[in-house]
Amino acid sequence: MSFNQKAKPVQAGIMSALGDFARNKRGVAAIEFAIIAPILFAMYFLTLEFGQAIDVNKKVNRAASMAGDLVAQQPSITASEIDAIMKIGGAIMKPYKRSSPTVTLTAITVTDDTTPEARVVWSRQLKDGTAAPGLAKDSTTTLPAELMIEGAFYIRATTALGYKPILTWSKDGAKSAGVSAMLSLDNLQMSERYFLRPRMSSTIPCDDC
């Protein structure tokens, strides 16, 4: 038997093994899943996170609208009533509770001076669950140009929230690393502001504010 005759079976064996390897698809699905799964899970959780963020942003809007509307319906009001209304606004955020909103209610009047100014009549603020005076009485503030009407009276309702994504927080409230943290979205600022006119009277006094 020649050398070439001995080499042929060896070459045939190698080619057969290579053919079997090329035809064997076991494990391909597992490899594809290992590559694609992290991307799918990341997309799922980010979609879930953004959906919740949109819902919380709507609640921030609703809290400002509701608080301002309740005050605008009163002919007069007290500090304790304003504080209760602001707490109702804060309760709208539930079940979200990773951070608390700041709710501010301010009564503003436009002076009848030659150059009208927007002045604070009274102001209350709810921050970190505690109610306290807001802007100083008779201090000047800002209004949109179209609202600068002499003698006008407004209730300005403002809510602000530093949104904390669930992906960056553990169940006990401790901050942890997550996708949102890496994207610098771990304190997304949300805010809303409404201006309302009194419904029952021309002004809404608060004697003990």
Phi and psi restraints in degrees (value plus and minus 20) as a CYANA .aco file:
   2 SER   PHI    -101.7   -61.7
   2 SER   PSI     149.5   189.5
   3 PHE   PHI     -84.2   -44.2
   3 PHE   PSI     -59.7   -19.7
   4 ASN   PHI     -84.3   -44.3
   4 ASN   PSI     -56.3   -16.3
   5 GLN   PHI     -86.6   -46.6
   5 GLN   PSI     -55.6   -15.6
   6 LYS   PHI     -90.6   -50.6
   6 LYS   PSI     -53.0   -13.0
   7 ALA   PHI     -93.4   -53.4
   7 ALA   PSI     -49.0    -9.0
   8 LYS   PHI     -79.4   -39.4
   8 LYS   PSI     -68.0   -28.0
   9 PRO   PHI     -81.3   -41.3
   9 PRO   PSI     -55.4   -15.4
  10 VAL   PHI     -85.1   -45.1
  10 VAL   PSI     -66.4   -26.4
  11 GLN   PHI     -81.8   -41.8
  11 GLN   PSI     -61.0   -21.0
  12 ALA   PHI     -83.5   -43.5
  12 ALA   PSI     -58.1   -18.1
  13 GLY   PHI     -85.4   -45.4
  13 GLY   PSI     -60.0   -20.0
  14 ILE   PHI     -85.2   -45.2
  14 ILE   PSI     -65.7   -25.7
  15 MET   PHI     -83.8   -43.8
  15 MET   PSI     -58.5   -18.5
  16 SER   PHI     -84.4   -44.4
  16 SER   PSI     -60.8   -20.8
  17 ALA   PHI     -84.4   -44.4
  17 ALA   PSI     -61.5   -21.5
  18 LEU   PHI     -84.4   -44.4
  18 LEU   PSI     -59.1   -19.1
  19 GLY   PHI     -84.1   -44.1
  19 GLY   PSI     -63.6   -23.6
  20 ASP   PHI     -81.8   -41.8
  20 ASP   PSI     -59.3   -19.3
  21 PHE   PHI     -84.9   -44.9
  21 PHE   PSI     -60.6   -20.6
  22 ALA   PHI     -87.8   -47.8
  22 ALA   PSI     -53.3   -13.3
  23 ARG   PHI    -103.6   -63.6
  23 ARG   PSI     -37.2     2.8
  24 ASN   PHI     -98.9   -58.9
  24 ASN   PSI      91.7   131.7
  25 LYS   PHI    -123.8   -83.8
  25 LYS   PSI     -12.0    28.0
  26 ARG   PHI     -84.4   -44.4
  26 ARG   PSI     112.8   152.8
  27 GLY   PHI      74.5   114.5
  27 GLY   PSI     -35.7     4.3
  28 VAL   PHI     -84.3   -44.3
  28 VAL   PSI     -63.5   -23.5
  29 ALA   PHI     -82.3   -42.3
  29 ALA   PSI     -59.0   -19.0
  30 ALA   PHI     -85.1   -45.1
  30 ALA   PSI     -60.1   -20.1
  31 ILE   PHI     -86.2   -46.2
  31 ILE   PSI     -63.2   -23.2
  32 GLU   PHI     -82.5   -42.5
  32 GLU   PSI     -61.5   -21.5
  33 PHE   PHI     -83.0   -43.0
  33 PHE   PSI     -62.1   -22.1
  34 ALA   PHI     -82.3   -42.3
  34 ALA   PSI     -50.5   -10.5
  35 ILE   PHI    -100.5   -60.5
  35 ILE   PSI     -62.5   -22.5
  36 ILE   PHI    -104.9   -64.9
  36 ILE   PSI     -53.5   -13.5
  37 ALA   PHI     -74.7   -34.7
  37 ALA   PSI     -68.0   -28.0
  38 PRO   PHI     -77.9   -37.9
  38 PRO   PSI     -57.0   -17.0
  39 ILE   PHI     -87.4   -47.4
  39 ILE   PSI     -63.3   -23.3
  40 LEU   PHI     -84.5   -44.5
  40 LEU   PSI     -63.6   -23.6
  41 PHE   PHI     -84.3   -44.3
  41 PHE   PSI     -60.9   -20.9
  42 ALA   PHI     -82.4   -42.4
  42 ALA   PSI     -63.6   -23.6
  43 MET   PHI     -83.7   -43.7
  43 MET   PSI     -59.0   -19.0
  44 TYR   PHI     -83.8   -43.8
  44 TYR   PSI     -69.9   -29.9
  45 PHE   PHI     -89.4   -49.4
  45 PHE   PSI     -55.2   -15.2
  46 LEU   PHI     -87.6   -47.6
  46 LEU   PSI     -58.6   -18.6
  47 THR   PHI     -82.7   -42.7
  47 THR   PSI     -63.1   -23.1
  48 LEU   PHI     -80.8   -40.8
  48 LEU   PSI     -62.6   -22.6
  49 GLU   PHI     -86.3   -46.3
  49 GLU   PSI     -66.2   -26.2
  50 PHE   PHI     -86.4   -46.4
  50 PHE   PSI     -55.0   -15.0
  51 GLY   PHI     -82.6   -42.6
  51 GLY   PSI     -62.8   -22.8
  52 GLN   PHI     -88.1   -48.1
  52 GLN   PSI     -58.1   -18.1
  53 ALA   PHI     -82.6   -42.6
  53 ALA   PSI     -60.4   -20.4
  54 ILE   PHI     -83.7   -43.7
  54 ILE   PSI     -61.2   -21.2
  55 ASP   PHI     -83.9   -43.9
  55 ASP   PSI     -63.0   -23.0
  56 VAL   PHI     -85.0   -45.0
  56 VAL   PSI     -58.7   -18.7
  57 ASN   PHI     -83.1   -43.1
  57 ASN   PSI     -56.9   -16.9
  58 LYS   PHI     -84.5   -44.5
  58 LYS   PSI     -57.2   -17.2
  59 LYS   PHI     -89.5   -49.5
  59 LYS   PSI     -55.0   -15.0
  60 VAL   PHI     -80.6   -40.6
  60 VAL   PSI     -63.4   -23.4
  61 ASN   PHI     -82.6   -42.6
  61 ASN   PSI     -65.0   -25.0
  62 ARG   PHI     -86.6   -46.6
  62 ARG   PSI     -56.8   -16.8
  63 ALA   PHI     -84.1   -44.1
  63 ALA   PSI     -62.9   -22.9
  64 ALA   PHI     -85.6   -45.6
  64 ALA   PSI     -64.2   -24.2
  65 SER   PHI     -82.6   -42.6
  65 SER   PSI     -65.8   -25.8
  66 MET   PHI     -86.1   -46.1
  66 MET   PSI     -66.4   -26.4
  67 ALA   PHI     -82.1   -42.1
  67 ALA   PSI     -66.1   -26.1
  68 GLY   PHI     -83.7   -43.7
  68 GLY   PSI     -59.5   -19.5
  69 ASP   PHI     -87.1   -47.1
  69 ASP   PSI     -60.0   -20.0
  70 LEU   PHI     -84.0   -44.0
  70 LEU   PSI     -60.1   -20.1
  71 VAL   PHI     -89.0   -49.0
  71 VAL   PSI     -60.3   -20.3
  72 ALA   PHI     -83.2   -43.2
  72 ALA   PSI     -39.7     0.3
  73 GLN   PHI    -104.7   -64.7
  73 GLN   PSI     -25.9    14.1
  74 GLN   PHI    -115.0   -75.0
  74 GLN   PSI     118.0   158.0
  75 PRO   PHI     -93.2   -53.2
  75 PRO   PSI     -49.2    -9.2
  76 SER   PHI    -175.5  -135.5
  76 SER   PSI     145.9   185.9
  77 ILE   PHI    -173.2  -133.2
  77 ILE   PSI     141.5   181.5
  78 THR   PHI    -136.9   -96.9
  78 THR   PSI     145.8   185.8
  79 ALA   PHI     -81.4   -41.4
  79 ALA   PSI     -60.6   -20.6
  80 SER   PHI     -85.8   -45.8
  80 SER   PSI     -55.7   -15.7
  81 GLU   PHI     -88.2   -48.2
  81 GLU   PSI     -59.9   -19.9
  82 ILE   PHI     -82.5   -42.5
  82 ILE   PSI     -63.7   -23.7
  83 ASP   PHI     -82.1   -42.1
  83 ASP   PSI     -60.3   -20.3
  84 ALA   PHI     -84.3   -44.3
  84 ALA   PSI     -60.7   -20.7
  85 ILE   PHI     -84.4   -44.4
  85 ILE   PSI     -61.8   -21.8
  86 MET   PHI     -84.2   -44.2
  86 MET   PSI     -56.6   -16.6
  87 LYS   PHI     -87.8   -47.8
  87 LYS   PSI     -53.9   -13.9
  88 ILE   PHI     -82.9   -42.9
  88 ILE   PSI     -61.8   -21.8
  89 GLY   PHI     -80.0   -40.0
  89 GLY   PSI     -60.7   -20.7
  90 GLY   PHI     -86.4   -46.4
  90 GLY   PSI     -53.6   -13.6
  91 ALA   PHI     -88.5   -48.5
  91 ALA   PSI     -43.1    -3.1
  92 ILE   PHI     -80.9   -40.9
  92 ILE   PSI     -46.1    -6.1
  93 MET   PHI     -89.3   -49.3
  93 MET   PSI     -40.6    -0.6
  94 LYS   PHI     -82.2   -42.2
  94 LYS   PSI     126.5   166.5
  95 PRO   PHI    -103.4   -63.4
  95 PRO   PSI     -21.2    18.8
  96 TYR   PHI     -83.8   -43.8
  96 TYR   PSI     108.7   148.7
  97 LYS   PHI    -168.1  -128.1
  97 LYS   PSI      -1.7    38.3
  98 ARG   PHI     -95.5   -55.5
  98 ARG   PSI     -37.7     2.3
  99 SER   PHI    -172.6  -132.6
  99 SER   PSI     138.2   178.2
 100 SER   PHI    -128.4   -88.4
 100 SER   PSI     124.7   164.7
 101 PRO   PHI     -98.2   -58.2
 101 PRO   PSI     135.9   175.9
 102 THR   PHI    -121.9   -81.9
 102 THR   PSI     100.2   140.2
 103 VAL   PHI    -133.2   -93.2
 103 VAL   PSI     108.4   148.4
 104 THR   PHI    -148.0  -108.0
 104 THR   PSI     107.9   147.9
 105 LEU   PHI    -137.7   -97.7
 105 LEU   PSI     104.1   144.1
 106 THR   PHI    -153.1  -113.1
 106 THR   PSI     109.3   149.3
 107 ALA   PHI    -111.9   -71.9
 107 ALA   PSI     110.1   150.1
 108 ILE   PHI    -148.9  -108.9
 108 ILE   PSI     116.1   156.1
 109 THR   PHI    -140.5  -100.5
 109 THR   PSI     128.5   168.5
 110 VAL   PHI    -121.2   -81.2
 110 VAL   PSI     101.6   141.6
 111 THR   PHI     -89.3   -49.3
 111 THR   PSI     141.4   181.4
 112 ASP   PHI    -121.4   -81.4
 112 ASP   PSI       7.0    47.0
 113 ASP   PHI     -87.3   -47.3
 113 ASP   PSI     149.0   189.0
 114 THR   PHI     -76.1   -36.1
 114 THR   PSI     -62.4   -22.4
 115 THR   PHI    -131.7   -91.7
 115 THR   PSI      77.5   117.5
 116 PRO   PHI     -78.4   -38.4
 116 PRO   PSI     123.5   163.5
 117 GLU   PHI    -145.7  -105.7
 117 GLU   PSI     130.6   170.6
 118 ALA   PHI    -113.5   -73.5
 118 ALA   PSI      97.3   137.3
 119 ARG   PHI    -138.5   -98.5
 119 ARG   PSI     124.7   164.7
 120 VAL   PHI     -97.0   -57.0
 120 VAL   PSI     106.7   146.7
 121 VAL   PHI    -110.0   -70.0
 121 VAL   PSI     -67.1   -27.1
 122 TRP   PHI    -177.4  -137.4
 122 TRP   PSI     140.9   180.9
 123 SER   PHI    -175.9  -135.9
 123 SER   PSI     115.5   155.5
 124 ARG   PHI    -151.7  -111.7
 124 ARG   PSI     128.7   168.7
 125 GLN   PHI    -157.6  -117.6
 125 GLN   PSI     117.8   157.8
 126 LEU   PHI    -130.7   -90.7
 126 LEU   PSI      95.3   135.3
 127 LYS   PHI    -155.2  -115.2
 127 LYS   PSI     109.2   149.2
 128 ASP   PHI      34.5    74.5
 128 ASP   PSI      14.5    54.5
 129 GLY   PHI      61.7   101.7
 129 GLY   PSI     -18.9    21.1
 130 THR   PHI    -135.2   -95.2
 130 THR   PSI     107.9   147.9
 131 ALA   PHI    -110.2   -70.2
 131 ALA   PSI     121.8   161.8
 132 ALA   PHI    -178.7  -138.7
 132 ALA   PSI     145.5   185.5
 133 PRO   PHI     -78.5   -38.5
 133 PRO   PSI     127.0   167.0
 134 GLY   PHI    -118.4   -78.4
 134 GLY   PSI    -139.1   -99.1
 135 LEU   PHI     -88.0   -48.0
 135 LEU   PSI     129.7   169.7
 136 ALA   PHI     -88.1   -48.1
 136 ALA   PSI     121.8   161.8
 137 LYS   PHI     -81.8   -41.8
 137 LYS   PSI     120.0   160.0
 138 ASP   PHI      51.2    91.2
 138 ASP   PSI     -15.9    24.1
 139 SER   PHI     -96.6   -56.6
 139 SER   PSI     134.9   174.9
 140 THR   PHI    -104.9   -64.9
 140 THR   PSI     128.7   168.7
 141 THR   PHI    -159.8  -119.8
 141 THR   PSI    -191.1  -151.1
 142 THR   PHI    -135.3   -95.3
 142 THR   PSI     129.1   169.1
 143 LEU   PHI    -157.0  -117.0
 143 LEU   PSI     132.5   172.5
 144 PRO   PHI     -77.6   -37.6
 144 PRO   PSI     125.9   165.9
 145 ALA   PHI     -75.3   -35.3
 145 ALA   PSI     -56.7   -16.7
 146 GLU   PHI     -91.6   -51.6
 146 GLU   PSI     -32.6     7.4
 147 LEU   PHI    -118.1   -78.1
 147 LEU   PSI     -22.0    18.0
 148 MET   PHI    -100.1   -60.1
 148 MET   PSI      52.2    92.2
 149 ILE   PHI    -128.8   -88.8
 149 ILE   PSI     107.4   147.4
 150 GLU   PHI     -75.8   -35.8
 150 GLU   PSI     110.6   150.6
 151 GLY   PHI      61.3   101.3
 151 GLY   PSI     -22.5    17.5
 152 ALA   PHI     -91.7   -51.7
 152 ALA   PSI     132.3   172.3
 153 PHE   PHI    -149.4  -109.4
 153 PHE   PSI     113.0   153.0
 154 TYR   PHI    -153.9  -113.9
 154 TYR   PSI     133.9   173.9
 155 ILE   PHI    -128.7   -88.7
 155 ILE   PSI     100.3   140.3
 156 ARG   PHI    -122.6   -82.6
 156 ARG   PSI      99.6   139.6
 157 ALA   PHI    -130.4   -90.4
 157 ALA   PSI     104.6   144.6
 158 THR   PHI    -149.2  -109.2
 158 THR   PSI     115.4   155.4
 159 THR   PHI    -147.1  -107.1
 159 THR   PSI     124.0   164.0
 160 ALA   PHI    -161.4  -121.4
 160 ALA   PSI     123.5   163.5
 161 LEU   PHI    -168.2  -128.2
 161 LEU   PSI     114.4   154.4
 162 GLY   PHI    -113.0   -73.0
 162 GLY   PSI      80.1   120.1
 163 TYR   PHI     -91.3   -51.3
 163 TYR   PSI     110.1   150.1
 164 LYS   PHI    -129.2   -89.2
 164 LYS   PSI      90.1   130.1
 165 PRO   PHI     -81.7   -41.7
 165 PRO   PSI     124.9   164.9
 166 ILE   PHI     -86.6   -46.6
 166 ILE   PSI     -45.4    -5.4
 167 LEU   PHI     -89.6   -49.6
 167 LEU   PSI     -32.9     7.1
 168 THR   PHI    -128.8   -88.8
 168 THR   PSI     -13.9    26.1
 169 TRP   PHI    -150.2  -110.2
 169 TRP   PSI     121.7   161.7
 170 SER   PHI    -109.6   -69.6
 170 SER   PSI     152.8   192.8
 171 LYS   PHI     -85.8   -45.8
 171 LYS   PSI     -43.6    -3.6
 172 ASP   PHI    -110.8   -70.8
 172 ASP   PSI     -11.9    28.1
 173 GLY   PHI      69.5   109.5
 173 GLY   PSI     -22.0    18.0
 174 ALA   PHI    -100.7   -60.7
 174 ALA   PSI     119.0   159.0
 175 LYS   PHI     -91.1   -51.1
 175 LYS   PSI     119.4   159.4
 176 SER   PHI    -159.9  -119.9
 176 SER   PSI     147.7   187.7
 177 ALA   PHI     -92.8   -52.8
 177 ALA   PSI     129.7   169.7
 178 GLY   PHI    -188.6  -148.6
 178 GLY   PSI     156.8   196.8
 179 VAL   PHI     -79.9   -39.9
 179 VAL   PSI     -64.5   -24.5
 180 SER   PHI     -83.2   -43.2
 180 SER   PSI     -56.1   -16.1
 181 ALA   PHI     -84.4   -44.4
 181 ALA   PSI     -60.9   -20.9
 182 MET   PHI     -86.4   -46.4
 182 MET   PSI     -47.7    -7.7
 183 LEU   PHI    -110.0   -70.0
 183 LEU   PSI     -12.7    27.3
 184 SER   PHI      40.3    80.3
 184 SER   PSI      17.1    57.1
 185 LEU   PHI    -131.5   -91.5
 185 LEU   PSI       2.8    42.8
 186 ASP   PHI    -104.5   -64.5
 186 ASP   PSI     -16.7    23.3
 187 ASN   PHI    -173.1  -133.1
 187 ASN   PSI      45.7    85.7
 188 LEU   PHI     -96.0   -56.0
 188 LEU   PSI     100.2   140.2
 189 GLN   PHI    -102.1   -62.1
 189 GLN   PSI     105.5   145.5
 190 MET   PHI    -143.6  -103.6
 190 MET   PSI     123.1   163.1
 191 SER   PHI    -176.5  -136.5
 191 SER   PSI     137.6   177.6
 192 GLU   PHI    -170.0  -130.0
 192 GLU   PSI     129.7   169.7
 193 ARG   PHI    -162.5  -122.5
 193 ARG   PSI     117.1   157.1
 194 TYR   PHI    -150.1  -110.1
 194 TYR   PSI     126.7   166.7
 195 PHE   PHI    -139.0   -99.0
 195 PHE   PSI     105.3   145.3
 196 LEU   PHI    -148.6  -108.6
 196 LEU   PSI     127.1   167.1
 197 ARG   PHI    -114.4   -74.4
 197 ARG   PSI     128.9   168.9
 198 PRO   PHI     -80.1   -40.1
 198 PRO   PSI     125.7   165.7
 199 ARG   PHI    -120.5   -80.5
 199 ARG   PSI     -51.8   -11.8
 200 MET   PHI    -120.0   -80.0
 200 MET   PSI     -36.5     3.5
 201 SER   PHI    -177.2  -137.2
 201 SER   PSI     155.3   195.3
 202 SER   PHI     -98.4   -58.4
 202 SER   PSI     -45.1    -5.1
 203 THR   PHI    -157.7  -117.7
 203 THR   PSI     146.2   186.2
 204 ILE   PHI    -147.8  -107.8
 204 ILE   PSI      71.0   111.0
 205 PRO   PHI     -94.1   -54.1
 205 PRO   PSI     133.4   173.4
 206 CYS   PHI    -156.6  -116.6
 206 CYS   PSI      81.0   121.0
 207 ASP   PHI     -88.5   -48.5
 207 ASP   PSI     -50.1   -10.1
 208 ASP   PHI    -127.7   -87.7
 208 ASP   PSI      -3.9    36.1
